[in-house]
């Protein structure tokens, strides 16, 4: 655990360290990166997000048979996948039997290939569009299925949602859910930034070839890919600009009004 905390301190601000101190409890030990429970966070109304009911992850196409047994044991039989159709087909999910699987690909159908990614890297600040203009543009269609599942899943069961890296599309989904559950913005950002740590190994393997193809240094590539609080703030800002508030966005795009918000809080906080 001490090594984990030291790694955290090297990657993200001190604010996030406390949120990652319980990594041994939060991380699910399976053959998938960034697979973690979003429970345990304190809310502004004195409650806590329940453990063992909502999970986020990167791609789960390499889960082993033992991993599938663990998911089954945890009651994870509802999965929402934010990847594009082709993206999901190339690395199809491995799922426990009788899993309710939903592909929700809005905004993900034109994921850049290696050459396009290199071009985006050279332009700089490529993540800003993903979180700002595109984040707001696709958020309704992308996240509607998730929130419907969260409301209707058997209360003895758990929900898992993911994309490829489990950080951008999945990060925005988590931020919306934690916001609705009354988790403080500071904590929401800490959970979001944690992906910089949990994906450090996978990122390291990706940054070297990206640097070679782009002619950039590895630190330059790392900087372009790094998650920053401003990205998430821009996502929220765009939603507020377009809809007046996050609550209005939820009502208009996700059919999550005051009644449904109360139900979500009742189900996922205590």
C-alpha positions in Angstrom: 0.0 0.0 0.0 2.9 2.4 0.8 4.2 1.9 -2.8 0.8 2.8 -4.2 0.6 6.0 -2.2 4.1 7.0 -3.3 3.1 6.4 -6.9 0.0 8.5 -6.5 1.9 11.4 -5.1 4.1 11.5 -8.1 1.3 11.6 -10.6 -1.5 13.7 -9.2 -2.2 16.6 -6.7 -2.3 15.9 -3.0 -6.1 16.3 -3.0 -6.4 13.0 -4.8 -4.1 11.0 -2.5 -6.7 10.5 0.2 -9.2 9.2 -2.4 -6.7 6.5 -3.5 -5.6 5.4 -0.1 -8.2 2.7 -0.1 -6.9 1.2 -3.4 -6.8 -2.3 -2.1 -10.5 -2.1 -1.4 -11.4 -0.2 -4.5 -9.5 -2.0 -7.3 -11.0 -5.2 -8.5 -8.1 -7.7 -9.1 -8.9 -8.9 -12.6 -7.2 -8.9 -16.0 -8.5 -5.4 -16.9 -7.0 -2.0 -16.2 -8.6 0.6 -14.1 -11.4 -1.7 -12.9 -12.7 -0.2 -9.7 -15.6 0.3 -7.4 -16.9 3.9 -7.1 -18.3 3.3 -3.6 -17.1 4.8 -0.4 -17.1 8.5 -1.3 -18.7 10.8 1.3 -21.5 13.0 0.1 -22.4 16.6 1.0 -25.5 15.4 2.9 -23.5 13.2 5.3 -24.0 9.9 3.5 -21.7 7.6 1.6 -21.8 6.0 -1.9 -22.5 2.3 -1.3 -19.8 -0.2 -2.1 -20.3 -3.1 -4.5 -23.0 -1.7 -6.7 -21.3 0.4 -9.4 -18.1 -0.4 -11.1 -16.0 1.4 -13.8 -13.3 -0.1 -16.0 -11.2 -0.1 -19.1 -11.7 -2.8 -21.8 -12.7 -6.2 -20.4 -11.9 -8.3 -23.4 -9.1 -10.1 -21.7 -10.9 -11.3 -18.6 -10.0 -14.8 -17.6 -12.5 -17.6 -16.6 -11.5 -16.9 -13.0 -12.2 -13.2 -13.5 -15.7 -14.0 -14.9 -16.4 -16.1 -11.8 -15.4 -13.1 -9.6 -17.8 -10.8 -11.6 -20.5 -13.3 -11.2 -19.9 -13.5 -7.5 -20.1 -9.7 -7.2 -23.4 -9.7 -9.1 -22.1 -7.9 -12.1 -24.5 -9.0 -14.8 -25.3 -5.6 -16.3 -22.7 -4.0 -18.5 -22.8 -0.8 -20.5 -20.1 -0.3 -23.1 -19.4 3.2 -24.4 -17.1 2.1 -27.3 -17.9 2.5 -30.9 -19.4 -0.5 -32.9 -16.1 -1.4 -34.6 -14.0 -0.6 -31.5 -16.2 -3.0 -29.5 -16.1 -5.7 -32.2 -12.3 -5.7 -32.4 -12.0 -6.4 -28.7 -15.3 -8.0 -27.7 -16.2 -8.0 -24.0 -15.8 -11.3 -22.0 -18.9 -11.5 -19.9 -20.4 -13.8 -17.3 -23.3 -15.9 -18.5 -26.7 -14.2 -18.6 -25.2 -10.7 -18.7 -27.4 -7.8 -19.8 -25.0 -6.1 -22.3 -25.7 -2.7 -23.9 -23.5 -1.0 -26.4 -23.9 2.7 -26.2 -21.6 4.1 -28.9 -22.7 7.7 -29.4 -19.7 9.8 -30.1 -17.4 6.8 -30.4 -18.0 5.7 -34.0 -15.1 7.7 -35.4 -12.3 6.9 -32.9 -9.0 8.1 -34.5 -6.6 5.5 -35.8 -2.9 5.7 -35.1 -2.2 8.1 -37.9 -5.0 10.4 -36.9 -4.0 10.3 -33.3 -0.5 11.4 -34.3 -2.0 14.3 -36.1 -4.1 15.3 -33.1 -1.1 15.0 -30.8 0.8 17.4 -33.0 -2.0 19.9 -33.0 -2.0 19.9 -29.2 -4.9 20.1 -26.6 -6.8 17.3 -28.4 -8.6 16.3 -25.2 -10.3 19.7 -24.9 -12.7 19.0 -27.8 -13.5 15.6 -26.5 -14.6 17.0 -23.1 -16.0 20.3 -24.2 -17.9 20.5 -27.4 -18.1 16.8 -28.1 -18.5 15.9 -24.5 -21.8 17.9 -24.3 -22.9 16.9 -27.8 -22.9 13.2 -27.2 -23.5 13.0 -23.5 -27.2 12.5 -23.7 -27.2 9.6 -26.2 -24.1 8.1 -24.7 -25.1 8.0 -21.1 -28.9 7.5 -21.3 -28.7 3.7 -21.2 -26.4 3.7 -18.2 -28.7 5.8 -16.1 -31.7 3.7 -17.1 -29.9 0.5 -16.0 -28.9 2.1 -12.7 -32.5 2.9 -12.0 -34.0 -0.5 -13.1 -31.3 -3.1 -12.2 -32.3 -5.6 -9.5 -31.1 -4.0 -6.2 -29.2 -7.2 -5.4 -27.1 -6.8 -8.6 -24.3 -4.4 -9.7 -23.7 -2.4 -12.8 -20.4 -2.1 -14.7 -19.7 0.5 -17.4 -16.6 0.9 -19.4 -14.8 2.1 -22.6 -11.3 1.2 -23.9 -9.1 3.1 -21.4 -11.8 3.6 -18.7 -10.8 7.2 -18.3 -12.5 9.7 -20.7 -15.9 8.4 -21.7 -16.1 6.4 -18.5 -14.7 9.3 -16.5 -17.4 11.7 -17.7 -20.1 9.1 -16.8 -18.7 8.7 -13.3 -18.5 12.4 -12.8 -22.2 12.8 -13.7 -23.3 9.9 -11.4 -21.2 11.1 -8.5 -22.5 14.7 -9.0 -26.1 13.4 -8.8 -25.3 11.4 -5.7 -24.1 14.7 -4.0 -20.4 13.9 -4.0 -18.4 17.1 -3.7 -16.7 18.3 -6.9 -13.3 18.0 -5.3 -13.9 14.3 -4.7 -15.3 13.8 -8.2 -12.1 15.3 -9.6 -10.0 13.1 -7.4 -11.7 10.0 -8.6 -11.3 11.2 -12.2 -7.6 11.9 -11.8 -7.0 8.5 -10.3 -7.0 7.1 -13.8 -3.6 8.7 -14.4 -2.3 6.3 -11.7 -4.3 3.2 -12.5 -3.4 3.4 -16.2 0.2 4.4 -15.7 1.6 1.0 -16.8 -0.7 0.8 -19.9 0.1 4.4 -20.8 3.8 3.9 -20.6 3.6 1.1 -23.1 1.6 3.3 -25.5 3.5 6.6 -25.1 6.8 5.3 -26.6 5.4 4.3 -30.0 3.3 7.4 -30.1 6.4 9.6 -29.4 8.3 7.8 -32.2 5.5 8.2 -34.8 4.9 11.9 -33.9 8.5 13.0 -33.4 7.6 14.2 -29.9 9.3 13.3 -26.7 7.7 10.9 -24.3 7.1 13.6 -21.7 5.4 15.7 -24.4 3.1 12.9 -25.3 2.4 12.1 -21.7 1.5 15.8 -21.1 -1.0 15.7 -24.0 -2.7 12.5 -22.7 -2.7 13.5 -19.0 -6.1 13.9 -17.3 -6.5 17.3 -15.7 -9.3 18.8 -13.6 -9.9 21.5 -16.2 -11.1 18.9 -18.7 -13.8 17.7 -16.4 -14.7 21.3 -15.4 -15.1 22.1 -19.1 -17.4 19.2 -19.6 -19.7 20.4 -16.8 -19.4 24.0 -18.0 -20.5 23.1 -21.5 -23.5 21.2 -20.1 -24.5 24.2 -17.9 -24.0 26.5 -20.9 -26.3 24.5 -23.1 -28.9 23.4 -20.6 -28.7 25.9 -17.7 -27.7 23.3 -15.2 -26.6 19.7 -14.9 -30.0 18.9 -13.5 -31.7 20.3 -16.6 -29.4 18.3 -18.8 -30.3 15.1 -16.8 -34.0 15.9 -17.2 -34.0 16.8 -20.9 -31.5 14.3 -22.2 -31.6 11.3 -19.8 -35.1 11.5 -18.5 -33.7 11.8 -15.0 -35.8 14.3 -13.1 -36.2 15.0 -9.4 -38.1 11.7 -8.8 -35.4 9.7 -10.5 -32.6 11.6 -8.8 -34.2 10.8 -5.4 -34.4 7.1 -6.5 -30.7 7.0 -7.5 -29.7 8.6 -4.2 -31.8 6.1 -2.3 -30.3 3.2 -4.1 -26.6 4.2 -4.2 -26.0 6.2 -1.0 -26.7 5.4 2.6 
